[in-house]
Amino acid sequence: MFRISHYYNWLSSISRLWSWTALAGRLLIAYFVLQSIVAEAENGTPNLHLRLFNYTSEIPEGILSGRSAVFVLVDDENKDRTGWKELSIKAHKVIVGTGTDIVGYYNIYDLFAGHETQRSFAQDMLKREVKNILILEKKQGSFSLKVTKFNEKPTFMDHGQNAWRSENIDLREVMADYKRAVGASGQHRSNFLMADAPEFFEDTGLIRRQRFDIFNQDLKLDKLAVPLFPTAATGMNVEKGNSSNNISDQLLRHQQQWKIDSIELASIMETYPFAYGIVAADSDEKKLREQGYQFMLYYLNTSGKVIHDLLNYKSDKNVTDYITIKPSTDKPNLVTIQAHRPVYKYYIKHIFSGEIYLGNVWDAEESWQAALKNHINGIKNKIKQ
């Protein structure tokens, strides 16, 4: 059974060992530990939205009297990232025709782009009085629709909660199943004024205080909290083969990949020149501040265009590419990445004030490792020891 505390204690022990060993020794230890874990891991990791639902034939209560949101995922998204909107448009007419009041459509990758996006989008949904969630997916040529309750938390859904599901290679069949299930639910309809077209939400009030395109000079004086990556912890057994559609297998692979990424994160942070500490992914900012941390390292992982909007960058809405600047002591390297490609972008938050520090240049990259190294190098160049 997966327990994050086990891995957190394990990682802390390794970190303490690293602080007692020379750099060459640390890297050697990391190499052998990584090799042993990689040998066990399979290729591919799941999205964190995956849930081990308890599937039933019943549509959740309130689907015809309350408000709902639709989470959309398209695994073969086109270069302009319009596929998820096209799928939403095809499904919308049938969904609202049943009396389901949809307040908005969300791209799953945007919702789970980072710790703060989950929290902010969840708050938006609470304000919009969302009660149920529909998960519309297109994967490997097959379509699926799941309907479940909104848990009113930044995780949006819990493992083990009830959900209705339909899956078919024909989207029309999936929509017909939903229409039949709603009709057979016996629920009283009180939703009548529905929007003719879907409304898409790709932005949220992520930055609630000031933002700065610099690094805070106080980083050389104050301690930085570096969260581990979020886990797919279920609180239940995810032994191989324990679930239909192989979700448990994907969760198991994620747990294995989490260990690999955790060690690599600790290794890369060794190059950070100032005081820091590695903390749990769900650490409370207020408690961290009580422990002496003044800054928090966060990241976003979704399309570069969406990240630009989330972080309030000024950019042309018709832009097709972004130029990533890889800071270095010599001449900076430039990398061109399509605007709608998924990238990682790191930023630092001052815990007490809520101020956001993005760095002096756009340093996002397609791998989290490269993006983090860019950010650390930027700090080294702009904040002298």
Contacts in CASP RR format, 6 or more apart in sequence:
PFRMAT RR
TARGET T0000
AUTHOR 0000-0000-0000
METHOD contacts of the structure
MODEL  1
MFRISHYYNWLSSISRLWSWTALAGRLLIAYFVLQSIVAEAENGTPNLHL
RLFNYTSEIPEGILSGRSAVFVLVDDENKDRTGWKELSIKAHKVIVGTGT
DIVGYYNIYDLFAGHETQRSFAQDMLKREVKNILILEKKQGSFSLKVTKF
NEKPTFMDHGQNAWRSENIDLREVMADYKRAVGASGQHRSNFLMADAPEF
FEDTGLIRRQRFDIFNQDLKLDKLAVPLFPTAATGMNVEKGNSSNNISDQ
LLRHQQQWKIDSIELASIMETYPFAYGIVAADSDEKKLREQGYQFMLYYL
NTSGKVIHDLLNYKSDKNVTDYITIKPSTDKPNLVTIQAHRPVYKYYIKH
IFSGEIYLGNVWDAEESWQAALKNHINGIKNKIKQ
1 235 0 8 1.000
1 236 0 8 1.000
1 237 0 8 1.000
1 238 0 8 1.000
2 231 0 8 1.000
2 233 0 8 1.000
2 234 0 8 1.000
2 235 0 8 1.000
2 238 0 8 1.000
2 255 0 8 1.000
3 233 0 8 1.000
4 231 0 8 1.000
4 233 0 8 1.000
4 280 0 8 1.000
7 231 0 8 1.000
7 258 0 8 1.000
7 259 0 8 1.000
7 262 0 8 1.000
8 228 0 8 1.000
8 280 0 8 1.000
11 228 0 8 1.000
11 262 0 8 1.000
11 263 0 8 1.000
11 266 0 8 1.000
11 278 0 8 1.000
12 278 0 8 1.000
14 29 0 8 1.000
14 33 0 8 1.000
14 263 0 8 1.000
14 266 0 8 1.000
15 266 0 8 1.000
15 278 0 8 1.000
17 29 0 8 1.000
18 26 0 8 1.000
18 29 0 8 1.000
18 266 0 8 1.000
18 270 0 8 1.000
21 29 0 8 1.000
23 270 0 8 1.000
26 267 0 8 1.000
26 270 0 8 1.000
27 267 0 8 1.000
30 263 0 8 1.000
30 264 0 8 1.000
30 266 0 8 1.000
30 267 0 8 1.000
33 263 0 8 1.000
34 260 0 8 1.000
34 263 0 8 1.000
34 264 0 8 1.000
37 256 0 8 1.000
37 259 0 8 1.000
37 260 0 8 1.000
37 263 0 8 1.000
38 260 0 8 1.000
40 256 0 8 1.000
41 253 0 8 1.000
41 256 0 8 1.000
41 257 0 8 1.000
41 260 0 8 1.000
42 253 0 8 1.000
42 256 0 8 1.000
44 250 0 8 1.000
44 253 0 8 1.000
44 257 0 8 1.000
45 250 0 8 1.000
45 253 0 8 1.000
45 254 0 8 1.000
45 257 0 8 1.000
46 232 0 8 1.000
46 247 0 8 1.000
46 250 0 8 1.000
46 251 0 8 1.000
46 253 0 8 1.000
46 254 0 8 1.000
47 73 0 8 1.000
47 108 0 8 1.000
47 109 0 8 1.000
47 112 0 8 1.000
48 112 0 8 1.000
48 230 0 8 1.000
48 232 0 8 1.000
48 254 0 8 1.000
49 71 0 8 1.000
49 73 0 8 1.000
49 108 0 8 1.000
49 111 0 8 1.000
49 112 0 8 1.000
49 135 0 8 1.000
49 156 0 8 1.000
49 157 0 8 1.000
50 232 0 8 1.000
50 247 0 8 1.000
50 250 0 8 1.000
50 251 0 8 1.000
51 148 0 8 1.000
51 157 0 8 1.000
51 158 0 8 1.000
51 159 0 8 1.000
51 160 0 8 1.000
51 161 0 8 1.000
51 163 0 8 1.000
51 247 0 8 1.000
52 159 0 8 1.000
52 160 0 8 1.000
52 234 0 8 1.000
52 236 0 8 1.000
52 238 0 8 1.000
52 243 0 8 1.000
52 247 0 8 1.000
52 248 0 8 1.000
52 251 0 8 1.000
53 146 0 8 1.000
53 148 0 8 1.000
53 157 0 8 1.000
53 159 0 8 1.000
53 160 0 8 1.000
53 161 0 8 1.000
53 162 0 8 1.000
53 163 0 8 1.000
53 165 0 8 1.000
54 160 0 8 1.000
54 161 0 8 1.000
54 162 0 8 1.000
54 163 0 8 1.000
55 162 0 8 1.000
55 163 0 8 1.000
55 164 0 8 1.000
55 165 0 8 1.000
56 162 0 8 1.000
56 163 0 8 1.000
56 164 0 8 1.000
57 164 0 8 1.000
57 181 0 8 1.000
58 162 0 8 1.000
58 164 0 8 1.000
58 185 0 8 1.000
59 147 0 8 1.000
59 164 0 8 1.000
59 181 0 8 1.000
59 182 0 8 1.000
59 185 0 8 1.000
59 187 0 8 1.000
60 132 0 8 1.000
60 147 0 8 1.000
60 148 0 8 1.000
60 149 0 8 1.000
60 162 0 8 1.000
60 163 0 8 1.000
60 164 0 8 1.000
61 187 0 8 1.000
62 131 0 8 1.000
62 132 0 8 1.000
62 187 0 8 1.000
63 100 0 8 1.000
63 132 0 8 1.000
63 147 0 8 1.000
63 182 0 8 1.000
63 185 0 8 1.000
63 187 0 8 1.000
64 98 0 8 1.000
64 99 0 8 1.000
64 100 0 8 1.000
64 182 0 8 1.000
64 185 0 8 1.000
64 187 0 8 1.000
64 188 0 8 1.000
64 189 0 8 1.000
64 190 0 8 1.000
64 191 0 8 1.000
65 187 0 8 1.000
65 188 0 8 1.000
65 189 0 8 1.000
65 190 0 8 1.000
65 191 0 8 1.000
66 101 0 8 1.000
66 129 0 8 1.000
66 131 0 8 1.000
66 132 0 8 1.000
66 190 0 8 1.000
66 191 0 8 1.000
67 101 0 8 1.000
67 102 0 8 1.000
67 103 0 8 1.000
67 128 0 8 1.000
67 129 0 8 1.000
67 130 0 8 1.000
67 131 0 8 1.000
67 132 0 8 1.000
68 100 0 8 1.000
68 101 0 8 1.000
68 102 0 8 1.000
68 103 0 8 1.000
68 130 0 8 1.000
68 131 0 8 1.000
68 132 0 8 1.000
68 133 0 8 1.000
68 134 0 8 1.000
69 102 0 8 1.000
69 103 0 8 1.000
69 104 0 8 1.000
69 105 0 8 1.000
69 106 0 8 1.000
69 125 0 8 1.000
69 128 0 8 1.000
69 130 0 8 1.000
69 132 0 8 1.000
69 133 0 8 1.000
69 134 0 8 1.000
69 150 0 8 1.000
70 88 0 8 1.000
70 91 0 8 1.000
70 95 0 8 1.000
70 102 0 8 1.000
70 104 0 8 1.000
70 105 0 8 1.000
70 106 0 8 1.000
70 133 0 8 1.000
70 134 0 8 1.000
70 135 0 8 1.000
70 136 0 8 1.000
70 198 0 8 1.000
71 106 0 8 1.000
71 107 0 8 1.000
71 108 0 8 1.000
71 111 0 8 1.000
71 133 0 8 1.000
71 134 0 8 1.000
71 135 0 8 1.000
71 136 0 8 1.000
71 156 0 8 1.000
72 84 0 8 1.000
72 87 0 8 1.000
72 88 0 8 1.000
72 105 0 8 1.000
72 106 0 8 1.000
72 107 0 8 1.000
72 108 0 8 1.000
72 136 0 8 1.000
72 137 0 8 1.000
73 84 0 8 1.000
73 107 0 8 1.000
73 108 0 8 1.000
73 109 0 8 1.000
73 135 0 8 1.000
73 136 0 8 1.000
73 137 0 8 1.000
73 138 0 8 1.000
73 139 0 8 1.000
74 83 0 8 1.000
74 84 0 8 1.000
74 87 0 8 1.000
74 137 0 8 1.000
74 138 0 8 1.000
75 137 0 8 1.000
75 138 0 8 1.000
75 139 0 8 1.000
75 140 0 8 1.000
76 138 0 8 1.000
76 141 0 8 1.000
77 83 0 8 1.000
77 84 0 8 1.000
79 338 0 8 1.000
79 340 0 8 1.000
80 340 0 8 1.000
81 107 0 8 1.000
81 303 0 8 1.000
81 305 0 8 1.000
81 340 0 8 1.000
84 105 0 8 1.000
84 107 0 8 1.000
85 105 0 8 1.000
85 198 0 8 1.000
85 200 0 8 1.000
87 136 0 8 1.000
87 138 0 8 1.000
87 171 0 8 1.000
88 105 0 8 1.000
88 136 0 8 1.000
88 198 0 8 1.000
88 200 0 8 1.000
89 197 0 8 1.000
89 198 0 8 1.000
90 171 0 8 1.000
91 136 0 8 1.000
91 145 0 8 1.000
91 171 0 8 1.000
91 175 0 8 1.000
92 102 0 8 1.000
92 105 0 8 1.000
92 197 0 8 1.000
92 198 0 8 1.000
94 175 0 8 1.000
94 176 0 8 1.000
94 178 0 8 1.000
94 179 0 8 1.000
95 102 0 8 1.000
95 134 0 8 1.000
95 175 0 8 1.000
95 178 0 8 1.000
96 102 0 8 1.000
96 194 0 8 1.000
96 195 0 8 1.000
97 179 0 8 1.000
97 194 0 8 1.000
98 178 0 8 1.000
98 179 0 8 1.000
98 182 0 8 1.000
98 183 0 8 1.000
99 182 0 8 1.000
99 189 0 8 1.000
99 191 0 8 1.000
99 192 0 8 1.000
99 194 0 8 1.000
100 134 0 8 1.000
100 182 0 8 1.000
100 191 0 8 1.000
100 194 0 8 1.000
101 191 0 8 1.000
101 194 0 8 1.000
102 134 0 8 1.000
102 194 0 8 1.000
102 195 0 8 1.000
102 198 0 8 1.000
102 199 0 8 1.000
103 125 0 8 1.000
103 128 0 8 1.000
103 129 0 8 1.000
103 130 0 8 1.000
103 199 0 8 1.000
104 128 0 8 1.000
104 198 0 8 1.000
104 199 0 8 1.000
104 200 0 8 1.000
104 201 0 8 1.000
105 198 0 8 1.000
105 199 0 8 1.000
105 200 0 8 1.000
105 201 0 8 1.000
106 121 0 8 1.000
106 200 0 8 1.000
106 201 0 8 1.000
106 202 0 8 1.000
107 202 0 8 1.000
107 302 0 8 1.000
107 306 0 8 1.000
108 135 0 8 1.000
109 301 0 8 1.000
109 302 0 8 1.000
109 303 0 8 1.000
109 342 0 8 1.000
110 117 0 8 1.000
110 121 0 8 1.000
110 202 0 8 1.000
110 302 0 8 1.000
110 306 0 8 1.000
111 117 0 8 1.000
111 118 0 8 1.000
111 121 0 8 1.000
111 156 0 8 1.000
112 118 0 8 1.000
113 300 0 8 1.000
113 301 0 8 1.000
113 302 0 8 1.000
113 306 0 8 1.000
113 307 0 8 1.000
113 310 0 8 1.000
114 230 0 8 1.000
114 298 0 8 1.000
114 299 0 8 1.000
114 300 0 8 1.000
114 301 0 8 1.000
115 154 0 8 1.000
115 227 0 8 1.000
115 230 0 8 1.000
115 281 0 8 1.000
115 282 0 8 1.000
115 298 0 8 1.000
116 206 0 8 1.000
116 298 0 8 1.000
116 349 0 8 1.000
117 204 0 8 1.000
117 206 0 8 1.000
117 300 0 8 1.000
117 302 0 8 1.000
117 310 0 8 1.000
118 154 0 8 1.000
118 155 0 8 1.000
118 156 0 8 1.000
119 154 0 8 1.000
120 204 0 8 1.000
120 205 0 8 1.000
120 206 0 8 1.000
121 201 0 8 1.000
121 204 0 8 1.000
122 152 0 8 1.000
122 153 0 8 1.000
122 154 0 8 1.000
122 156 0 8 1.000
124 201 0 8 1.000
124 204 0 8 1.000
124 205 0 8 1.000
125 150 0 8 1.000
125 156 0 8 1.000
126 152 0 8 1.000
130 150 0 8 1.000
131 149 0 8 1.000
131 150 0 8 1.000
132 147 0 8 1.000
132 148 0 8 1.000
132 149 0 8 1.000
132 150 0 8 1.000
133 147 0 8 1.000
133 148 0 8 1.000
133 149 0 8 1.000
133 150 0 8 1.000
133 156 0 8 1.000
133 157 0 8 1.000
134 145 0 8 1.000
134 146 0 8 1.000
134 147 0 8 1.000
135 144 0 8 1.000
135 145 0 8 1.000
135 146 0 8 1.000
135 147 0 8 1.000
135 148 0 8 1.000
136 143 0 8 1.000
136 144 0 8 1.000
136 145 0 8 1.000
137 143 0 8 1.000
137 144 0 8 1.000
137 145 0 8 1.000
137 146 0 8 1.000
138 171 0 8 1.000
141 169 0 8 1.000
142 167 0 8 1.000
142 168 0 8 1.000
142 169 0 8 1.000
143 167 0 8 1.000
143 168 0 8 1.000
143 169 0 8 1.000
143 170 0 8 1.000
143 171 0 8 1.000
143 174 0 8 1.000
144 165 0 8 1.000
144 166 0 8 1.000
144 167 0 8 1.000
144 168 0 8 1.000
144 174 0 8 1.000
145 165 0 8 1.000
145 166 0 8 1.000
145 167 0 8 1.000
145 174 0 8 1.000
145 175 0 8 1.000
145 177 0 8 1.000
145 178 0 8 1.000
146 163 0 8 1.000
146 164 0 8 1.000
146 165 0 8 1.000
147 163 0 8 1.000
147 164 0 8 1.000
147 165 0 8 1.000
147 178 0 8 1.000
148 157 0 8 1.000
148 161 0 8 1.000
148 162 0 8 1.000
148 163 0 8 1.000
148 164 0 8 1.000
149 157 0 8 1.000
149 161 0 8 1.000
149 162 0 8 1.000
150 156 0 8 1.000
150 157 0 8 1.000
151 157 0 8 1.000
151 158 0 8 1.000
151 161 0 8 1.000
159 234 0 8 1.000
159 235 0 8 1.000
159 236 0 8 1.000
160 236 0 8 1.000
164 181 0 8 1.000
166 173 0 8 1.000
166 174 0 8 1.000
166 177 0 8 1.000
166 178 0 8 1.000
166 181 0 8 1.000
167 174 0 8 1.000
168 174 0 8 1.000
168 177 0 8 1.000
202 306 0 8 1.000
202 309 0 8 1.000
203 306 0 8 1.000
203 309 0 8 1.000
203 310 0 8 1.000
204 310 0 8 1.000
206 310 0 8 1.000
206 311 0 8 1.000
207 310 0 8 1.000
207 311 0 8 1.000
207 312 0 8 1.000
207 356 0 8 1.000
208 354 0 8 1.000
209 353 0 8 1.000
209 354 0 8 1.000
209 355 0 8 1.000
209 356 0 8 1.000
210 353 0 8 1.000
210 355 0 8 1.000
210 356 0 8 1.000
211 311 0 8 1.000
211 312 0 8 1.000
211 355 0 8 1.000
211 356 0 8 1.000
211 357 0 8 1.000
211 358 0 8 1.000
212 355 0 8 1.000
212 356 0 8 1.000
212 357 0 8 1.000
212 358 0 8 1.000
212 359 0 8 1.000
213 358 0 8 1.000
213 359 0 8 1.000
213 360 0 8 1.000
214 357 0 8 1.000
214 358 0 8 1.000
214 359 0 8 1.000
214 360 0 8 1.000
214 382 0 8 1.000
215 348 0 8 1.000
215 357 0 8 1.000
215 359 0 8 1.000
215 360 0 8 1.000
215 378 0 8 1.000
215 379 0 8 1.000
215 382 0 8 1.000
215 383 0 8 1.000
216 295 0 8 1.000
216 348 0 8 1.000
216 350 0 8 1.000
216 355 0 8 1.000
216 357 0 8 1.000
217 383 0 8 1.000
218 294 0 8 1.000
218 295 0 8 1.000
219 274 0 8 1.000
219 295 0 8 1.000
219 348 0 8 1.000
219 379 0 8 1.000
219 383 0 8 1.000
220 273 0 8 1.000
220 274 0 8 1.000
220 383 0 8 1.000
220 384 0 8 1.000
220 385 0 8 1.000
221 274 0 8 1.000
222 275 0 8 1.000
222 293 0 8 1.000
222 294 0 8 1.000
222 295 0 8 1.000
223 275 0 8 1.000
223 276 0 8 1.000
223 277 0 8 1.000
223 292 0 8 1.000
223 293 0 8 1.000
223 294 0 8 1.000
223 295 0 8 1.000
224 272 0 8 1.000
224 274 0 8 1.000
224 275 0 8 1.000
224 276 0 8 1.000
224 277 0 8 1.000
224 293 0 8 1.000
224 294 0 8 1.000
224 295 0 8 1.000
224 296 0 8 1.000
224 297 0 8 1.000
224 348 0 8 1.000
225 276 0 8 1.000
225 277 0 8 1.000
225 279 0 8 1.000
225 283 0 8 1.000
225 288 0 8 1.000
225 293 0 8 1.000
225 295 0 8 1.000
225 296 0 8 1.000
225 297 0 8 1.000
225 351 0 8 1.000
226 265 0 8 1.000
226 269 0 8 1.000
226 276 0 8 1.000
226 277 0 8 1.000
226 278 0 8 1.000
226 279 0 8 1.000
226 297 0 8 1.000
227 278 0 8 1.000
227 279 0 8 1.000
227 280 0 8 1.000
227 281 0 8 1.000
227 283 0 8 1.000
227 296 0 8 1.000
227 297 0 8 1.000
227 298 0 8 1.000
228 258 0 8 1.000
228 262 0 8 1.000
228 265 0 8 1.000
228 278 0 8 1.000
228 279 0 8 1.000
228 280 0 8 1.000
228 281 0 8 1.000
229 258 0 8 1.000
229 261 0 8 1.000
229 262 0 8 1.000
229 265 0 8 1.000
229 281 0 8 1.000
230 281 0 8 1.000
230 282 0 8 1.000
231 254 0 8 1.000
231 255 0 8 1.000
231 258 0 8 1.000
231 281 0 8 1.000
232 251 0 8 1.000
232 254 0 8 1.000
232 255 0 8 1.000
232 258 0 8 1.000
234 251 0 8 1.000
238 248 0 8 1.000
238 251 0 8 1.000
238 252 0 8 1.000
238 255 0 8 1.000
239 248 0 8 1.000
239 252 0 8 1.000
240 248 0 8 1.000
240 249 0 8 1.000
240 252 0 8 1.000
241 248 0 8 1.000
241 249 0 8 1.000
242 248 0 8 1.000
243 249 0 8 1.000
261 368 0 8 1.000
264 369 0 8 1.000
265 278 0 8 1.000
265 372 0 8 1.000
266 278 0 8 1.000
268 369 0 8 1.000
268 372 0 8 1.000
268 373 0 8 1.000
268 376 0 8 1.000
269 276 0 8 1.000
269 277 0 8 1.000
269 278 0 8 1.000
269 376 0 8 1.000
271 373 0 8 1.000
271 376 0 8 1.000
272 376 0 8 1.000
272 379 0 8 1.000
273 379 0 8 1.000
273 380 0 8 1.000
273 383 0 8 1.000
273 385 0 8 1.000
274 379 0 8 1.000
274 383 0 8 1.000
274 385 0 8 1.000
276 297 0 8 1.000
277 293 0 8 1.000
279 288 0 8 1.000
279 293 0 8 1.000
285 296 0 8 1.000
285 351 0 8 1.000
286 351 0 8 1.000
288 296 0 8 1.000
288 351 0 8 1.000
289 351 0 8 1.000
289 352 0 8 1.000
293 351 0 8 1.000
294 350 0 8 1.000
294 351 0 8 1.000
294 352 0 8 1.000
295 348 0 8 1.000
295 349 0 8 1.000
295 350 0 8 1.000
295 351 0 8 1.000
296 348 0 8 1.000
296 349 0 8 1.000
296 351 0 8 1.000
297 346 0 8 1.000
297 347 0 8 1.000
297 348 0 8 1.000
298 346 0 8 1.000
298 347 0 8 1.000
298 348 0 8 1.000
298 349 0 8 1.000
299 344 0 8 1.000
299 345 0 8 1.000
299 346 0 8 1.000
299 347 0 8 1.000
299 368 0 8 1.000
299 371 0 8 1.000
299 372 0 8 1.000
300 307 0 8 1.000
300 310 0 8 1.000
300 311 0 8 1.000
300 344 0 8 1.000
300 345 0 8 1.000
300 347 0 8 1.000
301 342 0 8 1.000
301 343 0 8 1.000
301 344 0 8 1.000
301 345 0 8 1.000
301 368 0 8 1.000
302 342 0 8 1.000
303 339 0 8 1.000
303 340 0 8 1.000
303 341 0 8 1.000
303 342 0 8 1.000
303 343 0 8 1.000
304 322 0 8 1.000
304 337 0 8 1.000
304 339 0 8 1.000
304 340 0 8 1.000
304 341 0 8 1.000
304 342 0 8 1.000
304 343 0 8 1.000
304 345 0 8 1.000
304 364 0 8 1.000
305 315 0 8 1.000
305 319 0 8 1.000
305 339 0 8 1.000
305 340 0 8 1.000
307 343 0 8 1.000
307 345 0 8 1.000
307 364 0 8 1.000
308 315 0 8 1.000
308 322 0 8 1.000
308 339 0 8 1.000
311 345 0 8 1.000
311 347 0 8 1.000
311 356 0 8 1.000
311 358 0 8 1.000
313 362 0 8 1.000
315 322 0 8 1.000
319 339 0 8 1.000
320 338 0 8 1.000
320 339 0 8 1.000
321 336 0 8 1.000
321 337 0 8 1.000
321 338 0 8 1.000
321 339 0 8 1.000
322 336 0 8 1.000
322 337 0 8 1.000
322 339 0 8 1.000
322 362 0 8 1.000
322 364 0 8 1.000
323 334 0 8 1.000
323 335 0 8 1.000
323 336 0 8 1.000
323 362 0 8 1.000
324 334 0 8 1.000
324 335 0 8 1.000
324 336 0 8 1.000
324 337 0 8 1.000
324 343 0 8 1.000
324 362 0 8 1.000
324 363 0 8 1.000
324 364 0 8 1.000
324 365 0 8 1.000
324 374 0 8 1.000
325 332 0 8 1.000
325 333 0 8 1.000
325 334 0 8 1.000
325 361 0 8 1.000
325 362 0 8 1.000
325 363 0 8 1.000
325 374 0 8 1.000
326 332 0 8 1.000
326 333 0 8 1.000
326 334 0 8 1.000
326 335 0 8 1.000
326 363 0 8 1.000
326 365 0 8 1.000
326 370 0 8 1.000
326 374 0 8 1.000
326 377 0 8 1.000
327 361 0 8 1.000
327 363 0 8 1.000
327 374 0 8 1.000
327 377 0 8 1.000
327 378 0 8 1.000
327 380 0 8 1.000
327 381 0 8 1.000
328 377 0 8 1.000
328 381 0 8 1.000
329 381 0 8 1.000
332 361 0 8 1.000
335 365 0 8 1.000
337 343 0 8 1.000
337 364 0 8 1.000
337 365 0 8 1.000
337 366 0 8 1.000
341 366 0 8 1.000
342 366 0 8 1.000
343 364 0 8 1.000
343 365 0 8 1.000
343 366 0 8 1.000
343 371 0 8 1.000
344 364 0 8 1.000
344 365 0 8 1.000
344 366 0 8 1.000
344 367 0 8 1.000
344 368 0 8 1.000
344 370 0 8 1.000
344 371 0 8 1.000
344 372 0 8 1.000
345 362 0 8 1.000
345 363 0 8 1.000
345 364 0 8 1.000
345 371 0 8 1.000
346 363 0 8 1.000
346 371 0 8 1.000
346 372 0 8 1.000
346 374 0 8 1.000
346 375 0 8 1.000
347 356 0 8 1.000
347 357 0 8 1.000
347 358 0 8 1.000
347 359 0 8 1.000
348 356 0 8 1.000
348 357 0 8 1.000
348 359 0 8 1.000
349 355 0 8 1.000
349 356 0 8 1.000
349 357 0 8 1.000
350 356 0 8 1.000
350 357 0 8 1.000
359 375 0 8 1.000
359 378 0 8 1.000
359 382 0 8 1.000
360 378 0 8 1.000
360 382 0 8 1.000
361 378 0 8 1.000
363 371 0 8 1.000
363 374 0 8 1.000
363 375 0 8 1.000
363 378 0 8 1.000
364 371 0 8 1.000
364 374 0 8 1.000
365 371 0 8 1.000
365 374 0 8 1.000
END
